[in-house]
């Protein structure tokens, strides 16, 4: 019997995820994201369902984004996993 979290497929899950990740843009600033075809547009991360993909054109910027994401996890008591590098 699970005492924490939501059951798989719970309708409340997307709303709670959105509330918890709402502040992630403060930590993953646009100034360090991957360059796009437009010079003035950079994309630091992409969100889909309950996944977040960090994007960068250099290893140094990706490392910086990763450290900022870890700081976000510490600040909001979230567990951050590194998968698929």
Secondary structure, DSSP 8 states (H G I E B T S, - for coil): ---SS--TT-TTHHHHHHHHHTTHHHHS-GGGSEE-SSTT-EE-EEEETTEEEE--SSHHHHHHHHHHHHHHHHHTT--------
